[in-house]
Amino acid sequence: MSISLLLVIVLILLLIGALPTWGYSRSWGYRPISGLGIVLIIVIVLLVLHVI
């Protein structure tokens, strides 16, 4: 398992944990998801371009 695949898995788990349906994150709204989503998209693009 490469470090880049591990990074993508961790980011996906963070996205799931930041969903506002969980009790502890309900008051956060969708702001954390959009930030983590942008980071995930950047990492996926870098993986496709074979930068990381």
N, C-alpha and C positions, 0 to 999 in steps of 0.2 A: 504494500500500500504506500503510495507516494504521499509526500507532504501536501501537495496541491489537492489531491483527492480528500485528504483529511480536512483541509481547510474548507472545502466546499461542504462537506458533511457537517462541520461545526457551524458554518454560517446558516445552513438550512435548519439545524436544530435551534439556533438563536432566533430565526424568523418564526418558527412554531411557538417558541416560548414567549415571544413578544406579542402574539395575537391578543387583541383586547377581549377575547372570550374567557380568558383565565381570570380568576378572581383577583389576583395580585396586580394584574396589568390592565384592568378594566378602565381605570382613570387616566391611563397614559394616552389613550386614543390611538391613532394610526401613525403618529410621528416616528416611533422606533422602527416600525415595519418598513416605512419608506426609506429610512437611512440604511437599514440592513439590506434591503432589497437592492439599493444602488451599489452597495459594496459587493453583494453577491453577483450582480450583473457584471461589474468590473472584473471580478476574479474569473468568471466564466469566459469573458472575452479574452482575458490574458491567457487562459488555458487553451482556448481555440487557436490563438496566435502563437502558441508555444513559447511564450515569454517566461512563464513560470512552470 
